[in-house]
């Protein structure tokens, strides 16, 4: 089992810490198995979307992804980059990241 490197900081119980480099390594091996993954899309586009998902989760670690998706979509769509996925490809990635962090023992 591959452990999620996310934990609640003891000094601030509402804070969450994530080892994003470890998480990116995790996804490097598992992205092809993700529903909706498209090999034709560049890997760095997925990496940028993963980073967005982790940043977003860290800003809202106690919120449910379903409640946050409209706001996340709007924020994602404002990113001016030619190295990001279209939202229809990004949404499953964002969901997967949040699900992994919300349920670290399930992945």
MDTraj code that builds the backbone (N, CA, C; nanometers):
import mdtraj as md
import numpy as np

residues = "UNK UNK UNK UNK UNK UNK UNK UNK UNK UNK UNK UNK UNK UNK UNK UNK UNK UNK UNK UNK UNK UNK UNK UNK UNK UNK UNK UNK UNK UNK UNK UNK UNK UNK UNK UNK UNK UNK UNK UNK UNK UNK UNK UNK UNK UNK UNK UNK UNK UNK UNK UNK UNK UNK UNK UNK UNK UNK UNK UNK UNK UNK UNK UNK UNK UNK UNK UNK UNK UNK UNK UNK UNK UNK UNK UNK UNK UNK UNK UNK UNK UNK UNK UNK UNK UNK UNK UNK UNK UNK UNK UNK UNK UNK UNK UNK UNK UNK UNK UNK UNK UNK UNK UNK UNK UNK UNK".split()
xyz = np.array([
    [0.0846, -0.1179, 0.0000],
    [0.0000, 0.0000, 0.0000],
    [0.0887, 0.1236, 0.0000],
    [0.0541, 0.2210, -0.0804],
    [0.1293, 0.3457, -0.0895],
    [0.0633, 0.4486, 0.0004],
    [0.1338, 0.4928, 0.1001],
    [0.0803, 0.5835, 0.2003],
    [0.0711, 0.7257, 0.1476],
    [-0.0370, 0.7925, 0.1839],
    [-0.0512, 0.9340, 0.1554],
    [0.0297, 1.0106, 0.2579],
    [0.1111, 1.1008, 0.2130],
    [0.1896, 1.1825, 0.3036],
    [0.1149, 1.3117, 0.3310],
    [0.0043, 1.2972, 0.4022],
    [-0.0767, 1.4108, 0.4438],
    [-0.1102, 1.3900, 0.5903],
    [-0.0996, 1.4937, 0.6677],
    [-0.1309, 1.4805, 0.8083],
    [-0.1769, 1.6137, 0.8637],
    [-0.2437, 1.6056, 0.9776],
    [-0.2891, 1.7254, 1.0468],
    [-0.1763, 1.7697, 1.1378],
    [-0.1395, 1.8940, 1.1291],
    [-0.0311, 1.9472, 1.2109],
    [-0.0764, 1.9565, 1.3563],
    [0.0054, 1.9043, 1.4488],
    [-0.0299, 1.9020, 1.5904],
    [-0.0463, 2.0424, 1.6483],
    [0.0365, 2.1348, 1.6058],
    [0.0306, 2.2707, 1.6597],
    [-0.0972, 2.3437, 1.6184],
    [-0.1491, 2.3105, 1.5026],
    [-0.2704, 2.3742, 1.4509],
    [-0.3617, 2.2647, 1.3967],
    [-0.4506, 2.2096, 1.4799],
    [-0.5308, 2.0942, 1.4399],
    [-0.6159, 2.1134, 1.3151],
    [-0.6387, 2.2363, 1.2739],
    [-0.7169, 2.2576, 1.1516],
    [-0.6265, 2.2693, 1.0295],
    [-0.4955, 2.2596, 1.0507],
    [-0.3991, 2.2691, 0.9411],
    [-0.3707, 2.1308, 0.8835],
    [-0.3337, 2.1288, 0.7571],
    [-0.2989, 2.0045, 0.6896],
    [-0.1659, 2.0256, 0.6195],
    [-0.0808, 1.9251, 0.6256],
    [0.0496, 1.9293, 0.5600],
    [0.0534, 1.8143, 0.4600],
    [0.1024, 1.8405, 0.3394],
    [0.1106, 1.7376, 0.2353],
    [0.2494, 1.7414, 0.1735],
    [0.3095, 1.6249, 0.1580],
    [0.4364, 1.6133, 0.0864],
    [0.4019, 1.6014, -0.0624],
    [0.3953, 1.7147, -0.1299],
    [0.3491, 1.7185, -0.2687],
    [0.4446, 1.6430, -0.3607],
    [0.5748, 1.6491, -0.3352],
    [0.6691, 1.5744, -0.4195],
    [0.6409, 1.4252, -0.4128],
    [0.6146, 1.3749, -0.2934],
    [0.5792, 1.2332, -0.2796],
    [0.4492, 1.2034, -0.3544],
    [0.3540, 1.2926, -0.3419],
    [0.2258, 1.2728, -0.4093],
    [0.2413, 1.2740, -0.5618],
    [0.3259, 1.3612, -0.6133],
    [0.3497, 1.3628, -0.7579],
    [0.4145, 1.2325, -0.8039],
    [0.5038, 1.1777, -0.7223],
    [0.5619, 1.0468, -0.7539],
    [0.4537, 0.9394, -0.7561],
    [0.3642, 0.9452, -0.6603],
    [0.2523, 0.8503, -0.6548],
    [0.1708, 0.8565, -0.7846],
    [0.1345, 0.9778, -0.8253],
    [0.0513, 0.9925, -0.9448],
    [0.1262, 0.9608, -1.0732],
    [0.2567, 0.9790, -1.0747],
    [0.3348, 0.9460, -1.1944],
    [0.3150, 0.7999, -1.2325],
    [0.2957, 0.7158, -1.1327],
    [0.2759, 0.5727, -1.1579],
    [0.1299, 0.5369, -1.1799],
    [0.0387, 0.6173, -1.1267],
    [-0.1022, 0.5791, -1.1273],
    [-0.1926, 0.6581, -1.2212],
    [-0.1427, 0.7650, -1.2775],
    [-0.2264, 0.8442, -1.3681],
    [-0.2864, 0.7620, -1.4817],
    [-0.2094, 0.6745, -1.5459],
    [-0.2685, 0.5992, -1.6569],
    [-0.3900, 0.5150, -1.6176],
    [-0.4031, 0.4811, -1.4901],
    [-0.5174, 0.4030, -1.4446],
    [-0.6365, 0.4903, -1.4068],
    [-0.6174, 0.6208, -1.4034],
    [-0.7233, 0.7133, -1.3644],
    [-0.8297, 0.7193, -1.4733],
    [-0.9539, 0.7118, -1.4338],
    [-1.0643, 0.7210, -1.5295],
    [-1.0538, 0.8513, -1.6078],
    [-1.0588, 0.8417, -1.7382],
    [-1.0527, 0.9598, -1.8230],
    [-0.9122, 1.0011, -1.8635],
    [-0.8104, 0.9296, -1.8134],
    [-0.6727, 0.9648, -1.8498],
    [-0.6537, 0.9478, -2.0000],
    [-0.5871, 1.0461, -2.0603],
    [-0.5630, 1.0396, -2.2051],
    [-0.4127, 1.0480, -2.2310],
    [-0.3575, 0.9435, -2.2893],
    [-0.2144, 0.9380, -2.3149],
    [-0.1698, 1.0451, -2.4142],
    [-0.2622, 1.0948, -2.4937],
    [-0.2268, 1.1967, -2.5934],
    [-0.1968, 1.3328, -2.5297],
    [-0.2399, 1.3520, -2.4065],
    [-0.2152, 1.4797, -2.3394],
    [-0.0788, 1.4762, -2.2711],
    [-0.0046, 1.5851, -2.2790],
    [0.1295, 1.5871, -2.2185],
    [0.1261, 1.5661, -2.0672],
    [0.2236, 1.4919, -2.0189],
    [0.2323, 1.4624, -1.8754],
    [0.2456, 1.5910, -1.7933],
    [0.3181, 1.6913, -1.8447],
    [0.3348, 1.8146, -1.7668],
    [0.2028, 1.8903, -1.7499],
    [0.1068, 1.8688, -1.8396],
    [-0.0255, 1.9273, -1.8213],
    [-0.0941, 1.8626, -1.7011],
    [-0.0767, 1.7311, -1.6895],
    [-0.1316, 1.6607, -1.5733],
    [-0.0631, 1.7071, -1.4451],
    [0.0679, 1.7247, -1.4503],
    [0.1418, 1.7696, -1.3323],
    [0.0940, 1.9068, -1.2870],
    [0.0730, 1.9970, -1.3798],
    [0.0226, 2.1302, -1.3448],
    [-0.1157, 2.1204, -1.2798],
    [-0.1986, 2.0322, -1.3316],
    [-0.3321, 2.0146, -1.2756],
    [-0.3248, 1.9495, -1.1376],
    [-0.2341, 1.8543, -1.1202],
    [-0.2148, 1.7943, -0.9877],
    [-0.1720, 1.9007, -0.8866],
    [-0.0800, 1.9852, -0.9252],
    [-0.0356, 2.0922, -0.8346],
    [-0.1525, 2.1859, -0.7998],
    [-0.2332, 2.2186, -0.8984],
    [-0.3524, 2.2992, -0.8718],
    [-0.4432, 2.2289, -0.7712],
    [-0.4636, 2.0998, -0.7900],
    [-0.5512, 2.0237, -0.7000],
    [-0.4977, 2.0232, -0.5576],
    [-0.3668, 2.0029, -0.5416],
    [-0.3088, 2.0041, -0.4069],
    [-0.3157, 2.1431, -0.3449],
    [-0.2836, 2.2448, -0.4208],
    [-0.2929, 2.3813, -0.3688],
    [-0.4356, 2.4127, -0.3253],
    [-0.5309, 2.3729, -0.4055],
    [-0.6716, 2.3991, -0.3741],
    [-0.7151, 2.3229, -0.2501],
    [-0.6737, 2.1980, -0.2415],
    [-0.7088, 2.1184, -0.1233],
    [-0.6507, 2.1825, 0.0027],
    [-0.5250, 2.2253, -0.0049],
    [-0.4601, 2.2834, 0.1125],
    [-0.5273, 2.4132, 0.1574],
    [-0.5905, 2.4832, 0.0649],
    [-0.6633, 2.6046, 0.1024],
    [-0.8006, 2.5725, 0.1619],
    [-0.8533, 2.4536, 0.1322],
    [-0.9881, 2.4156, 0.1767],
    [-0.9910, 2.2698, 0.2238],
    [-0.9034, 2.2306, 0.3167],
    [-0.8915, 2.0880, 0.3519],
    [-1.0129, 2.0297, 0.4238],
    [-1.0989, 2.1126, 0.4739],
    [-1.2124, 2.0612, 0.5498],
    [-1.3432, 2.0701, 0.4714],
    [-1.3323, 2.1058, 0.3438],
    [-1.4496, 2.1147, 0.2578],
    [-1.4579, 1.9932, 0.1667],
    [-1.5776, 1.9605, 0.1269],
    [-1.5991, 1.8488, 0.0345],
    [-1.5740, 1.8958, -0.1086],
    [-1.5153, 1.8087, -0.1876],
    [-1.4829, 1.8443, -0.3256],
    [-1.6080, 1.8806, -0.4048],
    [-1.7191, 1.8085, -0.3812],
    [-1.8418, 1.8384, -0.4555],
    [-1.8918, 1.9797, -0.4280],
    [-1.8739, 2.0272, -0.3042],
    [-1.9152, 2.1628, -0.2709],
    [-1.8225, 2.2661, -0.3338],
    [-1.6963, 2.2297, -0.3513],
    [-1.5958, 2.3233, -0.4003],
    [-1.5826, 2.3265, -0.5525],
    [-1.6322, 2.2245, -0.6219],
    [-1.6085, 2.2143, -0.7668],
    [-1.6468, 2.3382, -0.8468],
    [-1.7607, 2.4010, -0.8245],
    [-1.7902, 2.5212, -0.9043],
    [-1.6849, 2.6310, -0.8858],
    [-1.6440, 2.6529, -0.7634],
    [-1.5417, 2.7532, -0.7347],
    [-1.4068, 2.7113, -0.7936],
    [-1.3734, 2.5835, -0.7797],
    [-1.2466, 2.5339, -0.8336],
    [-1.2434, 2.5443, -0.9854],
    [-1.3548, 2.5112, -1.0477],
    [-1.3626, 2.5223, -1.1950],
    [-1.3389, 2.6663, -1.2377],
    [-1.4058, 2.7597, -1.1705],
    [-1.3892, 2.9014, -1.2059],
    [-1.2443, 2.9462, -1.1875],
    [-1.1852, 2.9071, -1.0771],
    [-1.0458, 2.9435, -1.0507],
    [-0.9533, 2.8795, -1.1544],
    [-0.9764, 2.7537, -1.1858],
    [-0.8938, 2.6819, -1.2823],
    [-0.9032, 2.7460, -1.4203],
    [-1.0233, 2.7857, -1.4574],
    [-1.0439, 2.8447, -1.5902],
    [-0.9754, 2.9803, -1.6037],
    [-0.9449, 3.0451, -1.4922],
    [-0.8758, 3.1739, -1.4971],
    [-0.7244, 3.1579, -1.5103],
    [-0.6754, 3.0359, -1.4970],
    [-0.5314, 3.0128, -1.5110],
    [-0.4935, 3.0327, -1.6567],
    [-0.4056, 3.1252, -1.6806],
    [-0.3595, 3.1521, -1.8163],
    [-0.2321, 3.0720, -1.8411],
    [-0.2486, 2.9564, -1.8986],
    [-0.1345, 2.8697, -1.9241],
    [-0.1643, 2.7791, -2.0418],
    [-0.0632, 2.7533, -2.1186],
    [-0.0796, 2.6561, -2.2265],
    [-0.0360, 2.5179, -2.1781],
    [-0.0094, 2.5066, -2.0463],
    [0.0321, 2.3789, -1.9884],
    [-0.0654, 2.3342, -1.8815],
    [-0.1908, 2.3332, -1.9175],
    [-0.2918, 2.2805, -1.8272],
    [-0.3939, 2.2034, -1.9091],
    [-0.4636, 2.1157, -1.8432],
    [-0.5688, 2.0381, -1.9080],
    [-0.6930, 2.1240, -1.9239],
    [-0.7785, 2.0858, -2.0143],
    [-0.9110, 2.1461, -2.0192],
    [-0.9876, 2.0950, -1.8974],
    [-1.0862, 2.1720, -1.8515],
    [-1.1540, 2.1366, -1.7276],
    [-1.2149, 1.9964, -1.7317],
    [-1.2710, 1.9557, -1.8438],
    [-1.3329, 1.8225, -1.8493],
    [-1.2295, 1.7125, -1.8236],
    [-1.1042, 1.7367, -1.8541],
    [-0.9973, 1.6413, -1.8245],
    [-0.9392, 1.6641, -1.6849],
    [-0.9468, 1.7857, -1.6369],
    [-0.8901, 1.8208, -1.5064],
    [-0.9797, 1.7781, -1.3905],
    [-1.1092, 1.7858, -1.4087],
    [-1.2006, 1.7556, -1.2976],
    [-1.1769, 1.6177, -1.2355],
    [-1.1618, 1.5100, -1.3138],
    [-1.1365, 1.3797, -1.2506],
    [-1.0049, 1.3760, -1.1727],
    [-0.9068, 1.4529, -1.2178],
    [-0.7782, 1.4600, -1.1475],
    [-0.7979, 1.5305, -1.0138],
    [-0.8675, 1.6421, -1.0153],
    [-0.8936, 1.7170, -0.8923],
    [-0.9713, 1.6298, -0.7942],
    [-1.0732, 1.5627, -0.8419],
    [-1.1519, 1.4731, -0.7555],
    [-1.0644, 1.3632, -0.6954],
    [-0.9809, 1.3036, -0.7772],
    [-0.8963, 1.1931, -0.7305],
    [-0.7991, 1.2389, -0.6221],
    [-0.7417, 1.3565, -0.6402],
    [-0.6499, 1.4107, -0.5393],
    [-0.7245, 1.4325, -0.4087],
    [-0.8404, 1.4978, -0.4135],
    [-0.9150, 1.5251, -0.2911],
    [-0.9582, 1.3951, -0.2251],
    [-1.0026, 1.2984, -0.3027],
    [-1.0455, 1.1705, -0.2449],
    [-0.9275, 1.1011, -0.1777],
    [-0.8122, 1.1061, -0.2401],
    [-0.6923, 1.0439, -0.1815],
    [-0.6572, 1.1104, -0.0486],
    [-0.6643, 1.2427, -0.0429],
    [-0.6285, 1.3128, 0.0795],
    [-0.7353, 1.3001, 0.1883],
    [-0.8603, 1.2939, 0.1488],
    [-0.9687, 1.2791, 0.2464],
    [-0.9723, 1.1379, 0.3054],
    [-0.9289, 1.0390, 0.2276],
    [-0.9328, 0.8982, 0.2694],
    [-0.7973, 0.8337, 0.2476],
    [-0.6946, 0.8741, 0.3232],
    [-0.5584, 0.8291, 0.2940],
    [-0.5372, 0.6777, 0.2992],
    [-0.6129, 0.6062, 0.3753],
    [-0.5949, 0.4614, 0.3835],
    [-0.6639, 0.3843, 0.2733],
    [-0.7437, 0.4520, 0.1925],
    [-0.8251, 0.3832, 0.0899],
    [-0.7517, 0.3672, -0.0421],
    [-0.6392, 0.4340, -0.0634],
    [-0.5713, 0.4328, -0.1925],
    [-0.4533, 0.3401, -0.1916],
])
top = md.Topology()
chain = top.add_chain()
for i, resn in enumerate(residues, 1):
    res = top.add_residue(resn, chain, resSeq=i)
    for name in ("N", "CA", "C"):
        top.add_atom(name, md.element.get_by_symbol(name[0]), res)
traj = md.Trajectory(xyz[None], top)
